[in-house]
């Protein structure tokens, strides 16, 4: 049985000291309240990665990920960070294709595909984010919309490569709004994603894929999400920024 993944995206929040304090509180909690069936992954800003990595005890199921990467291994790309750089400071995961990167930085399906390739070359696991805006769901086009996102950014991969990619379904209209699709709608979307993978690869690949749900996850609803058939964890935003909220979320998993 796969461990439940709790991926915490801090986005552009926390000074270095604030980030270290939050990470230390999480480490203390997991040391005293271990979650043997869960994998917690923190996605802080670039500035935190090396310092937090030095805090991580080897016995904890707690890992680090980066929020973004460049698609090239090196070069004259001022302000960018390559996957090999991320790996060198302890990142073992990287978010790729988050809706905020698509919306604010114009990231295309093709660029996202190249970033996934870059991550896989460095043996850093990409978490591929996909999700539809409200107007697409309103017009009942959300299944086709997600199928296209998956196909355009992932279908160049081999069956072996695709098994290293984690897929996070985050409806854009649910991110940070407090609104969430009901569990039936999430279950339907994970089935669409798995069926899309099965048509391109096979049912073994589709059934073995790790799928996360993201969008207004908190301590009150996390158990509902992780109990949806086919959902293997959650991608958390705002609730991961405040120690009481995030620890409350982790404590809810003990009741799983």
C-alpha positions, 0 to 999 in steps of 0.5 A, spaced: 500 500 500 502 506 498 503 511 503 499 517 503 503 523 501 502 530 504 505 535 499 505 542 503 506 548 498 509 554 501 509 559 495 512 565 496 511 566 503 516 565 509 523 569 511 529 564 512 528 564 519 520 563 519 521 558 514 526 554 519 522 555 525 516 552 521 520 546 519 523 545 526 516 545 529 514 540 523 520 535 525 518 536 532 511 533 531 513 528 526 518 525 531 513 525 537 507 523 533 510 519 527 506 517 521 508 511 518 503 510 513 504 518 510 510 521 506 510 529 508 514 533 503 515 540 504 515 545 498 518 552 501 522 557 497 529 556 494 532 560 499 530 555 505 532 548 501 539 547 503 538 550 511 531 546 512 535 539 509 540 540 514 535 540 519 532 533 517 533 527 521 534 521 517 529 517 520 523 521 519 519 520 513 519 528 511 522 530 504 523 536 501 521 539 494 522 545 490 516 549 487 519 550 480 525 549 476 528 551 469 528 546 463 535 547 462 541 544 466 545 550 466 546 557 462 545 564 461 539 564 465 539 569 470 534 568 476 533 561 474 535 554 478 536 548 474 534 541 477 541 539 478 542 545 483 535 543 487 538 536 488 544 538 490 541 542 496 536 536 498 530 537 493 527 530 491 521 533 488 519 538 484 512 542 482 511 542 475 505 546 471 502 549 477 496 553 475 500 560 478 506 558 473 501 557 467 497 563 469 502 568 471 508 566 467 505 563 461 508 556 461 506 552 456 504 545 455 511 544 451 515 548 456 512 543 462 514 537 458 521 539 458 521 541 465 519 534 467 524 531 462 529 535 466 527 533 473 527 525 470 534 526 468 536 528 475 532 523 478 528 528 482 520 526 482 516 531 478 509 533 481 505 535 475 499 539 476 493 540 472 486 543 473 481 547 470 478 554 471 471 555 473 468 557 466 471 550 463 467 546 468 461 551 468 461 548 460 462 541 462 469 541 458 473 539 464 474 532 463 477 534 456 481 540 458 485 535 463 485 530 458 489 535 454 493 537 459 496 530 461 497 528 454 500 534 451 505 534 457 506 527 459 505 523 453 512 523 450 514 519 456 516 512 456 512 507 460 518 507 465 518 514 465 511 516 467 511 511 473 516 516 476 511 522 475 506 524 480 500 527 478 496 533 482 489 535 480 488 542 482 482 545 480 484 552 479 477 555 482 478 551 488 485 554 490 485 558 496 478 560 495 475 555 500 471 552 495 472 545 493 469 540 488 465 534 492 468 527 493 464 524 487 467 530 482 474 528 485 473 521 484 470 522 477 476 526 475 481 521 478 478 516 474 478 520 467 486 521 469 487 514 470 483 512 464 487 517 459 493 514 462 491 507 460 489 509 453 496 511 452 500 506 456 496 500 459 492 499 465 498 497 470 501 504 469 494 507 470 492 503 476 499 504 479 500 512 478 500 516 484 494 522 484 494 527 489 488 532 490 489 540 491 485 546 492 483 548 499 485 542 503 485 543 510 484 539 517 477 539 516 476 536 509 483 532 508 481 525 511 475 526 506 480 527 500 485 521 502 479 516 503 477 518 495 478 511 491 484 513 487 487 519 491 493 517 494 494 524 498 493 532 497 497 538 495 496 543 501 497 551 500 495 556 505 493 550 511 501 549 510 503 556 512 501 556 519 504 551 524 497 550 528 493 549 522 498 544 519 499 540 525 492 539 526 492 537 519 497 532 520 494 530 527 487 528 523 491 523 519 492 519 526 485 518 526 485 515 519 
